[in-house]
């Protein structure tokens, strides 16, 4: 995952309940970027956006962003009852 962040990719963690595990992964990714030197931080300020929770309604906004790390809970990812 760190390579995806450094290559300015879009990273989306899809999760089921509880969402906290995926949000912690977003926090860890943000911390990875923020722990770098200040001149690297200036490069990431222009594209890096940690988004701790996104919904289906945010998809259009995500398409406009060049790079982000986010977590999402989608009910459609849950296993269907038998």
N, C-alpha and C positions, 0 to 999 in steps of 0.2 A: 504494500500500500504506500509506503514512503516514496517509492519510485514514482508512483502515479501522482502524488502530490508535488514532487519535485519537477515532474514533467508537465505540470499545469493541466492535469486531467480533471474530469468531473468524477467525484467519488460519492456514491449514494449507498448507505447501509439500509437495506430493507430488513425489518424486524417484526417480530410478533411481541405480544405483551410479555414481560415488561420492556418498555422502550429504553430504560435507563442504561442498559448494556451498550446499545448502539450510540446513545448520547455520550457515553464515556469514551467510546472510540473516536467520536468527532472531537471531543475535548483533547484526547491524546494526540490526534493529528494536528490540531491547532497548536498544542504545546510543542510538538516537533518543529513546526515552522518558527514559532516564537523563540525557541531556544537557540536559533542560529545567530550568526553575527549580524550587526546592524545593516551592513551593506546588502546582505542577502534579504533582510527584512524589507528593505526598500523595493526590491524586485517583486516580492510577494504581495506587498500592499496593493498593487494595481490589479491583482486578479484573485487573491485568496479570500474566500468568504466562508467561515464556519457557520453552518446553519444547523442548529441543534434539533430542530423538528420541522419537517415540511409535510404538506398534505397534497392531495390530488389537485386542489385549487391553485397550488403554487407551481405547477408544471410549466405554465407559460412563462413565468418569471425565471425559472431555472434554465429554460432554453436560451434566454437572452444573456445569461451569465457565462463568461468564458471559463471559469473554474470555480469549484466549490467542493466542500466536504459537508455532507448532510446525512441525517438519519430520517427515516420515514416508517410509519406504521400503516400498512395497508391491510384492511380486513380481507381483501381478496388473496392475500398471501397465507392466510390461515388454512389449515387443512379442513376440508368440508366434513361435516358429521356424517357418519354411516347411516 
